[in-house]
Amino acid sequence: MATDNDEDTGTEEEVKPKKKLNIAAILGITQMVLTAAFGGVLVWSLQGLEKPTLTHDKLQERAIASVHDEVGEIQNVDLEPFITNTLSKNTLKAAFSVEISDSATAEVLKSRLPAVRARILTLLSQQEGGKLKRMHDKLLLKDALREVMNTELEKSGVTDGAVRDVYFLEFIIM
């Protein structure tokens, strides 16, 4: 019987280190997985941090576009809200007011509104919703919207930056 007890004790001692080893291995693997996950999240979040693409020339263009020669001539045209899906599968709702250089140009914009809205809708649907949460990207979008509208107005013979600025009235990303 003494031999049986010695064998039982020896067996128990061999089992306990295996359990400790298993727990230690599980903890080590868990730590490695969590560290890798944290590193992956960190890399993923840093991908959105890009160098700004607002150049000095673009900022200067924006400043020039906001200078008003005759304040009395400035017209604002409110566009109905746009609702579209973005490249990143987000839904974007945007409404804005467009600052126009004079009333004649505002009338031309209103007459070309279907074409203007189609180009704006195409531009908005090509955006990535996650990036539009940053102010820098909203400013770039404002510039692109202004360029799209001025391009459409040039087709009607209006030149010299008729659309001076774009003001967001609603900007919702879902």
BAFI-3210 file (N, C-alpha, C; in Angstrom, 3 decimals, decimal comma, padded with zeros to 6 digits):
// residues 174
n [1|2|3|4|5|6|7|8|9|10|11|12|13|14|15|16|17|18|19|20|21|22|23|24|25|26|27|28|29|30|31|32|33|34|35|36|37|38|39|40|41|42|43|44|45|46|47|48|49|50|51|52|53|54|55|56|57|58|59|60|61|62|63|64|65|66|67|68|69|70|71|72|73|74|75|76|77|78|79|80|81|82|83|84|85|86|87|88|89|90|91|92|93|94|95|96|97|98|99|100|101|102|103|104|105|106|107|108|109|110|111|112|113|114|115|116|117|118|119|120|121|122|123|124|125|126|127|128|129|130|131|132|133|134|135|136|137|138|139|140|141|142|143|144|145|146|147|148|149|150|151|152|153|154|155|156|157|158|159|160|161|162|163|164|165|166|167|168|169|170|171|172|173|174]
n.u [000,798|001,967|003,545|001,656|000,653|002,947|003,251|000,879|001,295|003,514|002,420|000,541|002,207|003,420|001,271|000,431|002,553|002,165|-000,353|000,243|002,070|000,442|-001,359|000,435|001,364|-001,002|-001,532|000,725|000,375|-002,054|-001,239|000,534|-001,246|-002,974|-001,134|-000,365|-002,845|-003,297|-001,165|-001,915|-004,304|-003,227|-001,553|-003,522|-005,061|-003,203|-002,902|-004,760|-003,651|-002,381|-000,091|-000,935|-002,624|-003,200|-001,978|000,150|-000,642|-003,302|-004,484|-004,118|-005,704|-008,209|-008,370|-008,371|-010,717|-012,567|-012,509|-014,336|-015,356|-017,518|-019,718|-022,483|-023,270|-022,920|-024,324|-026,183|-026,832|-028,885|-028,550|-030,486|-030,499|-028,056|-028,004|-026,134|-024,315|-021,042|-017,668|-016,721|-018,915|-020,482|-023,241|-023,833|-025,004|-025,409|-025,808|-025,595|-024,726|-024,088|-021,815|-022,047|-020,636|-022,172|-025,582|-026,438|-024,819|-025,708|-028,234|-027,532|-026,315|-028,540|-030,031|-028,495|-028,686|-029,531|-027,360|-025,237|-025,935|-025,787|-023,036|-022,023|-023,153|-021,874|-019,232|-019,462|-020,164|-017,814|-016,196|-014,517|-016,086|-014,986|-012,733|-013,820|-014,465|-012,513|-011,317|-009,535|-009,992|-012,611|-012,271|-010,810|-012,787|-014,651|-013,194|-013,054|-015,771|-016,329|-014,689|-015,909|-018,429|-017,680|-016,510|-018,739|-020,153|-018,439|-018,957|-021,150|-020,158|-019,424|-016,844|-013,863|-013,953|-016,682|-018,175|-017,585|-017,341|-018,164|-020,520|-021,098|-024,197|-025,472|-023,952|-023,608|-022,448|-023,163]
n.v [-001,190|001,173|001,583|002,036|004,528|006,102|005,995|007,248|009,800|010,618|010,699|012,716|014,911|015,085|015,782|018,293|020,195|020,133|021,315|023,890|024,617|024,590|026,655|028,792|028,769|029,339|031,908|033,239|032,989|034,335|036,911|037,478|037,465|039,585|041,689|041,673|042,276|044,824|046,154|045,896|047,403|049,883|050,374|050,379|052,604|054,626|054,756|056,478|058,921|061,187|063,170|066,574|067,706|070,192|072,697|075,596|077,119|076,261|077,149|079,861|080,274|079,746|081,884|084,045|083,523|084,099|086,788|089,703|091,777|093,498|093,747|093,907|092,546|089,855|086,620|084,060|080,675|078,178|074,749|071,804|069,077|066,450|062,978|060,157|057,069|056,392|055,524|053,930|052,617|054,132|056,296|059,434|062,606|065,706|069,160|072,311|075,794|077,916|080,373|082,897|084,958|087,018|088,115|087,405|085,248|083,509|082,921|081,541|079,317|078,195|077,492|075,454|073,544|070,706|069,336|070,225|069,209|066,473|066,130|066,878|064,934|062,658|063,270|063,348|060,690|059,396|059,738|058,830|057,887|057,777|059,388|061,875|062,882|064,381|067,722|068,753|067,188|067,884|070,532|070,142|068,831|070,916|072,617|070,972|070,764|073,418|073,703|071,837|073,011|075,475|074,537|073,503|075,894|077,221|075,952|077,275|079,670|081,301|082,687|083,195|082,282|082,022|080,700|081,362|080,404|077,590|076,669|074,508|073,400|071,239|068,274|065,081|061,955|058,629]
n.w [000,000|000,691|-001,471|-003,421|-002,579|-002,850|-005,600|-006,380|-005,316|-006,768|-009,292|-009,023|-008,613|-011,085|-012,699|-011,758|-012,474|-015,263|-015,524|-014,574|-016,493|-018,759|-018,127|-017,958|-020,586|-021,944|-020,934|-021,912|-024,706|-024,966|-024,193|-026,299|-028,473|-027,783|-027,785|-030,486|-031,637|-030,579|-031,777|-034,455|-034,493|-033,867|-036,103|-038,101|-037,334|-037,646|-040,364|-041,413|-040,907|-042,808|-044,716|-044,978|-047,905|-048,646|-050,335|-050,481|-052,659|-053,039|-050,678|-051,051|-053,345|-052,201|-050,413|-052,178|-053,543|-051,624|-051,361|-051,798|-054,376|-054,861|-052,440|-052,481|-054,761|-054,297|-054,234|-052,648|-053,108|-052,087|-052,003|-052,369|-049,987|-050,350|-050,516|-050,243|-050,784|-049,640|-050,704|-048,680|-047,733|-046,050|-045,234|-046,536|-045,823|-047,097|-047,164|-048,628|-049,001|-051,675|-052,509|-054,785|-057,364|-058,601|-059,365|-061,947|-062,591|-060,657|-061,634|-063,958|-062,790|-061,508|-063,775|-064,799|-062,905|-062,756|-064,057|-062,500|-059,968|-060,533|-061,037|-058,564|-056,915|-057,902|-057,183|-054,354|-053,810|-054,324|-052,182|-049,100|-046,230|-043,585|-043,724|-044,124|-041,707|-040,707|-040,426|-042,288|-044,587|-045,135|-045,911|-048,254|-049,719|-049,969|-051,673|-053,940|-054,577|-055,221|-057,484|-059,221|-059,630|-060,775|-063,115|-064,444|-064,798|-066,521|-068,903|-069,745|-070,399|-068,296|-066,459|-064,456|-061,706|-060,599|-058,598|-055,413|-052,782|-050,684|-048,363|-045,759|-044,700|-043,641|-042,589|-042,433|-041,496|-041,652]
ca.u [000,000|002,860|003,998|000,563|000,602|004,094|002,974|-000,160|001,898|004,369|001,551|-000,042|003,233|003,648|000,102|000,384|003,382|001,563|-001,415|000,887|002,665|-000,656|-001,852|001,472|001,359|-002,222|-001,331|001,721|-000,254|-003,033|-000,499|001,037|-002,387|-003,409|-000,106|-000,488|-004,093|-003,066|-000,286|-002,719|-005,199|-002,387|-001,162|-004,734|-005,465|-002,207|-003,018|-005,567|-002,889|-001,592|000,376|-001,954|-002,403|-003,525|-000,738|000,102|-001,427|-004,731|-004,923|-004,171|-006,902|-009,367|-008,397|-008,762|-012,123|-013,441|-012,432|-015,501|-015,159|-018,722|-020,490|-023,890|-023,507|-022,776|-025,573|-026,076|-027,805|-028,959|-028,845|-031,192|-029,558|-027,613|-027,855|-025,477|-023,388|-019,649|-016,874|-016,539|-020,236|-021,192|-024,226|-023,472|-026,035|-024,757|-026,524|-024,729|-025,053|-023,013|-021,645|-021,854|-020,077|-023,198|-026,921|-026,546|-024,180|-026,607|-029,291|-026,933|-026,157|-029,874|-030,463|-027,678|-028,737|-029,506|-025,996|-024,412|-026,268|-025,274|-021,582|-021,781|-023,507|-020,777|-018,083|-019,726|-020,180|-016,438|-015,473|-014,480|-016,768|-014,110|-011,815|-014,559|-014,664|-011,416|-011,532|-008,682|-010,659|-013,800|-011,807|-010,491|-014,062|-015,194|-012,460|-013,465|-017,139|-016,225|-014,124|-016,918|-019,458|-017,086|-016,343|-020,061|-020,496|-017,600|-019,624|-022,133|-019,445|-019,110|-015,454|-013,316|-014,306|-018,009|-018,492|-016,504|-017,169|-019,201|-020,753|-021,870|-025,323|-025,622|-022,907|-023,828|-021,930|-023,748]
ca.v [000,000|002,318|001,758|002,660|005,939|006,778|006,136|008,259|011,100|010,930|011,003|014,030|015,927|015,222|016,413|019,702|021,041|020,225|022,318|025,192|024,874|024,912|027,986|029,740|028,807|030,047|033,319|033,763|033,100|035,416|038,162|037,710|037,797|040,936|042,618|041,737|042,981|046,235|046,663|046,003|048,557|051,072|050,575|050,722|053,973|055,559|054,840|057,645|060,139|061,461|064,546|067,421|068,004|071,590|073,402|077,051|077,636|076,017|078,072|081,188|080,282|079,860|083,252|084,929|083,255|084,670|088,251|090,197|093,096|094,270|092,929|093,937|091,626|088,465|085,882|082,713|079,724|076,989|073,517|070,802|068,081|065,288|061,767|059,149|056,143|056,688|054,343|053,096|052,085|055,024|057,157|060,837|063,599|067,009|070,288|073,472|077,037|078,278|081,819|083,203|086,309|088,017|087,545|086,799|083,941|082,683|082,453|080,524|078,117|077,605|076,878|074,241|072,797|069,238|068,890|070,527|068,233|065,162|066,121|066,927|063,614|061,760|063,623|062,934|059,227|058,917|060,041|057,817|058,474|057,912|060,520|063,136|063,336|065,300|069,055|068,899|066,562|068,684|071,689|069,650|068,579|072,229|073,054|070,139|071,162|074,724|073,461|071,149|073,973|076,433|073,845|073,476|077,263|077,571|075,416|078,280|080,915|082,055|082,435|083,963|081,807|082,503|080,155|081,846|079,564|076,601|076,611|073,338|073,647|069,934|067,322|063,942|060,680|057,529]
ca.w [000,000|000,704|-002,841|-004,162|-002,199|-003,462|-007,019|-006,514|-005,042|-007,913|-010,414|-008,768|-008,820|-012,508|-013,289|-011,382|-013,333|-016,584|-015,437|-014,486|-017,788|-019,656|-017,768|-018,363|-022,049|-022,347|-020,628|-022,854|-026,023|-024,855|-024,193|-027,653|-029,329|-027,437|-028,253|-031,945|-031,929|-030,279|-032,832|-035,667|-034,340|-033,932|-037,498|-038,840|-037,011|-038,171|-041,812|-041,726|-040,720|-043,986|-044,796|-045,596|-049,303|-048,901|-050,651|-050,337|-053,781|-052,792|-049,634|-051,650|-054,178|-051,328|-049,884|-053,277|-053,847|-050,600|-051,416|-052,526|-054,958|-054,573|-051,504|-052,868|-055,870|-053,874|-054,098|-052,088|-053,625|-051,234|-052,740|-051,576|-049,445|-051,112|-049,707|-051,075|-050,139|-049,941|-051,054|-047,487|-047,371|-045,141|-045,867|-046,368|-046,112|-047,127|-047,751|-048,543|-049,667|-052,586|-052,659|-056,199|-057,535|-058,933|-059,555|-063,281|-062,492|-059,844|-062,535|-064,826|-061,963|-061,323|-065,034|-065,004|-061,651|-062,881|-064,369|-061,329|-058,931|-060,950|-060,832|-057,113|-056,390|-058,284|-056,343|-052,975|-053,701|-054,466|-050,950|-048,038|-045,079|-042,421|-043,907|-044,109|-040,329|-040,388|-040,974|-043,469|-045,719|-045,447|-046,671|-049,599|-050,387|-050,340|-052,855|-055,069|-054,926|-055,895|-058,812|-060,031|-060,022|-061,702|-064,395|-065,082|-065,204|-067,671|-070,093|-070,151|-070,698|-067,076|-066,072|-063,329|-060,366|-060,233|-057,282|-054,553|-051,602|-050,391|-046,917|-045,363|-043,813|-042,978|-042,990|-041,546|-041,971|-040,856]
c.u [000,842|003,343|002,918|000,473|001,750|003,850|001,918|000,421|002,765|003,541|000,939|000,964|003,504|002,485|000,089|001,299|002,815|000,460|-000,818|001,496|001,577|-001,193|-000,850|001,500|000,150|-002,074|-000,336|001,140|-001,269|-002,349|000,023|-000,096|-002,859|-002,412|-000,190|-001,751|-003,929|-002,193|-001,040|-003,658|-004,399|-001,983|-002,365|-005,137|-004,476|-002,261|-003,821|-004,816|-001,962|-001,066|-000,712|-001,612|-002,868|-002,217|-000,935|-000,759|-002,919|-005,273|-005,045|-005,395|-008,159|-009,500|-008,852|-010,239|-013,049|-013,376|-013,576|-015,232|-016,336|-019,637|-021,955|-024,232|-023,476|-024,158|-025,275|-027,199|-027,752|-029,337|-029,555|-030,200|-029,268|-027,501|-027,285|-024,651|-021,975|-018,931|-016,734|-017,874|-020,948|-022,251|-023,862|-024,666|-025,356|-025,673|-025,614|-025,289|-023,838|-022,984|-021,228|-021,444|-021,116|-024,526|-027,092|-025,945|-025,036|-027,729|-028,770|-026,772|-027,500|-030,360|-029,703|-027,724|-028,784|-028,098|-025,070|-024,672|-025,732|-023,766|-021,246|-022,073|-022,421|-019,559|-018,283|-019,677|-018,781|-015,604|-015,466|-015,005|-015,880|-013,187|-012,543|-014,865|-013,583|-011,636|-010,739|-009,381|-011,951|-013,408|-011,442|-011,770|-014,706|-014,516|-012,901|-014,882|-017,132|-015,703|-015,135|-017,963|-018,911|-016,862|-017,662|-020,458|-019,675|-018,203|-020,677|-021,482|-019,119|-017,691|-015,104|-013,871|-015,628|-018,473|-017,321|-016,258|-018,357|-019,303|-021,610|-022,964|-025,631|-024,505|-022,962|-023,294|-022,468|-023,160]
c.v [001,256|002,618|002,427|004,146|006,714|006,996|007,203|009,647|011,528|011,346|012,390|015,141|016,133|015,955|017,908|020,570|021,168|021,268|023,714|025,579|025,267|026,300|029,044|029,878|029,585|031,543|033,956|033,961|034,226|036,772|038,483|038,124|039,222|041,980|042,775|042,501|044,472|046,868|046,844|047,194|049,851|051,382|051,009|052,172|054,992|055,681|056,059|058,953|060,341|062,886|065,370|067,705|069,405|072,334|074,892|077,658|077,439|076,949|079,489|081,323|080,463|081,273|084,226|084,754|083,889|086,195|088,740|091,609|094,001|093,404|092,864|092,939|090,155|087,837|084,532|081,858|078,493|075,792|072,539|069,743|066,941|064,127|060,694|058,205|056,512|055,396|053,385|052,608|052,904|055,777|058,594|061,701|064,956|068,020|071,489|074,645|077,438|079,794|082,110|084,672|087,366|087,325|086,892|085,389|082,988|082,121|081,372|079,220|077,424|076,925|075,576|073,316|071,274|068,694|069,112|069,507|066,849|065,072|066,127|065,557|062,586|062,009|063,136|061,415|058,627|059,164|058,841|058,464|058,704|059,104|061,856|063,635|064,327|066,633|069,259|068,348|067,288|069,919|071,295|069,381|069,896|072,758|072,277|070,499|072,485|074,539|072,794|072,143|075,012|075,812|073,787|074,867|077,698|077,040|076,384|079,632|081,762|081,688|083,222|083,563|082,304|081,977|080,502|080,953|078,626|076,528|075,389|073,757|072,397|069,045|066,161|062,687|059,586|056,210]
c.w [000,000|-000,702|-003,670|-003,859|-002,840|-004,955|-007,250|-006,322|-006,228|-009,122|-010,251|-009,014|-010,292|-013,168|-012,981|-012,233|-014,739|-016,583|-015,363|-015,825|-018,783|-019,385|-018,197|-019,884|-022,556|-022,086|-021,592|-024,238|-026,027|-024,902|-025,590|-028,598|-029,057|-027,918|-029,768|-032,346|-031,685|-031,358|-034,140|-035,629|-034,451|-035,366|-038,319|-038,575|-037,550|-039,686|-042,228|-041,567|-041,908|-043,895|-045,454|-047,053|-049,659|-049,126|-050,433|-051,445|-053,569|-051,715|-050,180|-052,559|-053,336|-050,780|-050,962|-053,591|-052,827|-050,550|-052,302|-053,050|-054,622|-053,714|-051,898|-053,953|-055,460|-053,673|-053,457|-052,656|-052,729|-052,093|-051,811|-051,105|-050,422|-050,132|-050,623|-050,224|-050,564|-050,327|-049,884|-046,917|-046,294|-045,938|-045,533|-046,730|-046,016|-047,802|-047,615|-049,323|-050,485|-052,722|-054,094|-056,344|-057,879|-059,238|-060,922|-063,264|-061,661|-060,706|-063,482|-064,046|-061,781|-062,603|-065,317|-063,797|-061,809|-063,164|-063,177|-060,233|-059,274|-060,712|-059,344|-056,498|-056,704|-057,405|-054,907|-052,815|-053,837|-053,213|-050,017|-046,771|-043,876|-042,529|-043,801|-042,708|-039,924|-041,099|-042,265|-044,714|-046,100|-046,252|-048,102|-050,390|-050,816|-051,592|-054,089|-055,524|-055,692|-057,321|-059,742|-060,519|-060,999|-063,075|-065,153|-065,574|-066,412|-068,964|-070,628|-070,405|-069,481|-066,650|-064,809|-061,976|-059,859|-058,881|-056,382|-053,356|-051,461|-048,877|-046,604|-044,387|-042,996|-043,486|-042,019|-042,220|-041,060|-041,293]
res [m|a|t|d|n|d|e|d|t|g|t|e|e|e|v|k|p|k|k|k|l|n|i|a|a|i|l|g|i|t|q|m|v|l|t|a|a|f|g|g|v|l|v|w|s|l|q|g|l|e|k|p|t|l|t|h|d|k|l|q|e|r|a|i|a|s|v|h|d|e|v|g|e|i|q|n|v|d|l|e|p|f|i|t|n|t|l|s|k|n|t|l|k|a|a|f|s|v|e|i|s|d|s|a|t|a|e|v|l|k|s|r|l|p|a|v|r|a|r|i|l|t|l|l|s|q|q|e|g|g|k|l|k|r|m|h|d|k|l|l|l|k|d|a|l|r|e|v|m|n|t|e|l|e|k|s|g|v|t|d|g|a|v|r|d|v|y|f|l|e|f|i|i|m]
***
